[in-house]
Amino acid sequence: MKVTALGNLSGATGDREKGEEFTVDAKLGEELVLRKLVVPVAETAAPAEKPAKAKE
């Protein structure tokens, strides 16, 4: 789970600064969200590759 720190954190997640994005396992991420220490980052799909133009 990708999250953004709402303040400076230290501990099991390492040292993180306010606004820093980092990845944690889903269980820890949910616990941190419930404690209002982080917010989840919206997962976006990777952009699809553009089809190559046909050569004439």
C-alpha positions as CSV (number, residue, x, y, z in Angstrom):
1,M,0.0,0.0,0.0
2,K,1.4,3.4,-1.0
3,V,0.8,6.2,1.6
4,T,1.7,9.8,2.3
5,A,2.9,10.9,5.8
6,L,0.8,13.6,7.4
7,G,3.6,14.4,9.8
8,N,7.1,13.4,10.7
9,L,7.2,9.6,11.5
10,S,9.8,7.3,12.9
11,G,9.6,3.7,13.9
12,A,8.8,0.5,12.0
13,T,8.4,2.5,8.8
14,G,11.8,4.2,9.2
15,D,12.2,7.9,9.4
16,R,9.7,9.7,7.2
17,E,9.1,13.4,6.7
18,K,5.7,15.1,6.3
19,G,4.4,14.8,2.7
20,E,6.7,11.9,1.9
21,E,5.2,9.0,-0.1
22,F,6.3,5.5,0.8
23,T,5.1,1.9,0.6
24,V,4.1,-0.3,3.5
25,D,2.3,-3.7,3.7
26,A,-1.5,-3.5,3.7
27,K,-2.0,-4.3,7.4
28,L,0.4,-1.7,8.6
29,G,-1.0,0.8,6.1
30,E,-4.5,0.4,7.4
31,E,-3.3,0.8,11.0
32,L,-1.5,4.0,10.2
33,V,-4.5,5.3,8.3
34,L,-6.8,4.5,11.2
35,R,-4.4,6.4,13.5
36,K,-4.5,9.3,11.1
37,L,-0.7,9.3,10.6
38,V,-0.9,8.8,6.9
39,V,-3.3,8.9,4.0
40,P,-3.5,6.4,1.2
41,V,-2.2,7.4,-2.2
42,A,-4.7,6.9,-5.1
43,E,-3.3,4.1,-7.2
44,T,-3.2,5.1,-10.9
45,A,-2.9,2.6,-13.7
46,A,0.3,2.9,-15.7
47,P,-0.3,4.7,-19.0
48,A,-0.7,2.3,-21.9
49,E,1.9,2.4,-24.6
50,K,0.9,4.4,-27.7
51,P,0.6,2.2,-30.8
52,A,3.4,2.8,-33.2
53,K,2.6,4.6,-36.4
54,A,2.6,2.5,-39.5
55,K,5.4,3.2,-41.9
56,E,4.3,4.0,-45.4
